[in-house]
């Protein structure tokens, strides 16, 4: 694919674009966490956030709705992991309550809508 840019299907999805924004937000937020959490919460939160976007992208590149659905469920699972880690950070007072809530809710709602739409097609 030299010399030309090919628009991939996942880049057209608003849920993917929102999940990329969530990754950026998580990186910014975790940059302020205590350094002793570098290999704990910081690493886990970043991996979980990246996993959401990555699984949406990978699933959209797969063949058919059934495969896509499987990856969307994995993405939603990673989002639940991130939500749990966010709650832990709030409980430990590393971050202010509700800091990521709106971003996670937006991605969760769009993921769920996409899952329901794909399930209806099967």
Helices and strands as residue ranges (DSSP letters): G 9-12, H 14-30, G 35-37, I 38-42, H 43-61, H 65-91, H 101-121
